[in-house]
């Protein structure tokens, strides 16, 4: 595996060589942003590595509170819960919803962390066909007695291919099941999808139904999601925004609040600053949107993908594994870094070339990527 | 909850007031160590917040490798796996051992993260009486058919009271079960217990039987443990040292390696530096040992505890909850911060006063704590 020797950004140093970098998950290009770095260093000077005690002890620190305040603002919610690793977000949600569902239905291509969370509920877990609302209904009806309450879990954006589930359809077909819950892992969506960067629910037009709320919202599924500070937002740690009652409930129930150290101070300060940057400077989200559209239009023209969503990456299977490995190597030789992943959740046997787009790629960089791909296809 | 406004250390600022601080888990006093802070800031300047891609992608970074190298050295192992949150250490171990056990037996006072890990194995889980080798054997014989292979899980040091399990006895009584595995969460032990700070196994004299190894080591249980960089070591993240084959197996099997971002660069650099400090400066571990002995001798004299182990904290139930709350408040008034926890894994209904000792407390500070306690008892 190559070793990264700079922050991930439009140019990234790997194994001593500077590459034009279309990879990773730093979709807004903030991991190396001078203000994010400065915030992290200032907090480290002031607070050291962190409180080293849980937040119900005396482990609360100002940068933690600032992340939650800024996240609440960005997501248009009353409050938020910031926790060490976004990987545990699905578990935190699923366990907080304990007692409100009788079985779990997971998309068959769900991320590992979704699968783990479903198992931890200790309720029966059933898979449904990838992104298929009809099969979802079929599985619920097959496995759940009438009146049983389903918890449906899925990725918000699937990390293998960069597709997302038909949330509108899910809401429609799930309306016949009273008390149904829908929970998505929005790690690859927050900071990217939707007008405010609120993720898949915003992009698919259902965010205003209410998300991560304590009370039942009326018809259709109650909507839940978790996000990360570690990808688009350039910081570190997991985030769940929501209404005050739900966030209080999460903090009351989650062992990650009372039984673990909070995220380290530099990660919190960096995350808080990055959230502020995204809210204060609309050109960041606009840059992501423009660049993603340009790259995907180019890839479509080359016949490499028909994915035209604003998701900031695409995983494309282009010929067989050998072909993709050769393509990957040829791009490397020409100074362009994209990823070839042989296996990942949701990928088939051949794997995929994964191309990610950063908000701070320039037009020239995008042209260089597309011209190089054209010369190879 | 109070807000911490400085690094945790012998003096710690909480809600604007500077307290003599006997709390938290920064047992070696490294969270605010100037060299740890400098290492974190330098890494942030150089690498930003981190690679924002999994380590099987292109997410490997020099500070991550340095943590693993230093941890391997401190723990006397060939290699180590460094991962985002120590909370997941038990899960990483238990899932890596999949296929090698038929049922899980957990100490009834195990930490939340142990309980979650046991559940995730999807094998039957049974509790045994706290720190009781006889009941452990009884439970295994009751629930496991002859020839069945048990995985025994426990905290290495229990965070409620600061006691630890009788590991020697466990090894003795478990020897009759072929293929038995013993896995402990050593979050509160690494950096504190044992001559090298290798934790509970070293302190109880079984470390040299071999730990976290791929191959069977002979008679008695195979020994496994996970640790943290976030407490004694002053950094952040989880750590599992082991032989090269086992660490490779962990990285091959763990979704935390292939399906999540690695720990942030400042946390990794701080952790690597703290490990180096502990190895290069024996006075740090010696200071912890001396201070812990002095505080516990004083507490014993006051009749507050009979715990005389080198564990760097003690949770003592002193009278009822109201009494402890008054005591806690009186200490606060006198400028001394200890924790009163009403509930925690392993505590009874009354909760406990928790007193933690840092390696860099001075004799005068310890005298001040004990004199103040004497005036209150």
Interface residues (C-beta under 8 A of the other chain):
Chain A: X1 X2 X3 X4 X5 X6 X7 X8 X9 X14 X23 X24 X25 X26 X31 X32 X33 X36 X37 X40 X41 X44 X45 X46 X47 X48 X49 X50 X51 X52 X53 X55 X56 X57 X58 X59 X60 X61 X62 X65 X84 X85 X86 X87 X88 X91 X111 X112 X113 X116 X119 X120 X122 X228 X230 X231 X234 X235 X236 X255 X256 X258 X259 X260 X261 X263 X264 X266 X267 X270 X337 X339 X341 X344 X345
Chain B: X1 X2 X3 X4 X5 X6 X7 X8 X9 X14 X23 X24 X25 X26 X31 X32 X33 X36 X37 X40 X41 X44 X45 X46 X47 X48 X49 X50 X51 X52 X53 X55 X56 X57 X58 X59 X60 X61 X62 X65 X84 X85 X86 X87 X88 X91 X111 X112 X113 X116 X119 X120 X122 X228 X230 X231 X234 X235 X236 X255 X256 X258 X259 X260 X261 X263 X264 X266 X267 X270 X337 X339 X341 X344 X345
